[in-house]
C-alpha cells in the first residue's frame, strides 16, 4: 500500500465507489425501464386484448339471443328492434376484433385468434347473416330453421375458443407478472450485494488508508521527539514511495546530519589530586569538532 501515493489511493477509493454507484444506478434505471415496459405491455397486450375478447364474446352471444327473442315474439316492432341492435352489434364486434388483432400476440394466441376468425366468418355466412335476412323479409319460418339447425353447431365452437382465448390471455398476464416479480428479486439482490460490497470495500480500504498514513506519522513524531532529546538510536523506516515515506526519508537525513561523533580525549589530572586517572568522553557535532579540538589544544 505504501508503494502508492496518498493521492493515488484516494483516487482508487473514489473511482471504485463512483463506478459502483454508477453500476447500481444503471441497474436501477434498467429495472425501472423494464418495469415500465412490462406495465405498458400488460395494459396494451393483455388488458386491451382481454377487454376486446370479452366484448366480442358478449356481442356474439347477444346477437344469438336477439334472434331468439325475435322468433319468440315475431311482432314487427320486436323484430325491427332486434334487427337494429344486431346490426349495431356486428359493427361493434368488428371494432373489438380489430382491437384484438392490433395487440402483440404469441404463436399460441395468434393461432387461436386465427381459428376464431375463421369460425366467426363461417357463423356470419351460414348462420347469422341468413337469419338476419330472413327476419328482414319477415320469413320467420326460415329464421327458425336456421336457428334450430345451424346456430348450435356454429356458436358452440366459437364460444369454446373464445373462453380458451380469455384463459390464455389471463395466463399470459400471470406469466408476465411472474417474470416482473423475478426481475424485481434479481435487481433487489444485485442492489443489496452492490451496497454491501461497496460498504465493505470502503471500510477495508479506508482502514488500510488510515493506518498507512497515521502509523508512519505517529512513528515520525516519536522519532522527532527522541532526536530532540538527544536519542539518535531510533530506527526510521524509509520504505515506500508515498508522501509519508518522503517525510520519513527527510527525517532520517536530519537524524544523520545531527549525529554526534564520539571523541575520546585524555584529561590530565592534577598531581595534587592523585586518586585515579580517567577519560572524559565529549560529544561534539560533526560540524564543530575542529573548533572544539582547537580550543582544547590551547589549554
C-alpha positions, 0 to 999 in steps of 0.5 A: 500500500505504501508503494502508492501515493496518498493521492493515488489511493484516494483516487482508487477509493473514489473511482471504485465507489463512483463506478459502483454507484454508477453500476447500481444506478444503471441497474436501477434505471434498467429495472425501472425501464423494464418495469415500465415496459412490462406495465405498458405491455400488460395494459396494451397486450393483455388488458386491451386484448382481454377487454376486446375478447370479452366484448366480442364474446358478449356481442356474439352471444347477444346477437344469438339471443336477439334472434331468439327473442325475435322468433319468440315474439315475431311482432314487427316492432320486436323484430325491427328492434332486434334487427337494429341492435344486431346490426349495431352489434356486428359493427361493434364486434368488428371494432373489438376484433380489430382491437384484438388483432392490433395487440402483440400476440404469441404463436399460441394466441395468434393461432387461436385468434386465427381459428376464431376468425375463421369460425366467426366468418363461417357463423356470419355466412351460414348462420347469422347473416341468413337469419338476419335476412330472413327476419328482414323479409319477415320469413320467420319460418326460415329464421327458425330453421336456421336457428334450430339447425345451424346456430348450435353447431356454429356458436358452440365452437366459437364460444369454446375458443373464445373462453380458451382465448380469455384463459390464455390471455389471463395466463399470459398476464400471470406469466408476465407478472411472474417474470416482473416479480423475478426481475424485481428479486434479481435487481433487489439482490444485485442492489443489496450485494452492490451496497454491501460490497461497496460498504465493505470495500470502503471500510477495508480500504479506508482502514488500510488508508488510515493506518498507512498514513497515521502509523508512519506519522505517529512513528515520525513524531516519536522519532522527532521527539527522541532526536530532540532529546538527544536519542539518535538510536531510533530506527526510521523506516524509509520504505515506500514511495508515498508522501509519508515515506518522503517525510520519513526519508527527510527525517532520517537525513536530519537524524544523520546530519545531527549525529554526534561523533564520539571523541575520546580525549585524555584529561590530565589530572592534577598531581595534587589530586592523585586518586585515579586517572580517567577519560572524559568522553565529549560529544561534539557535532560533526560540524564543530569538532575542529573548533572544539579540538582547537580550543582544547589544544590551547589549554 
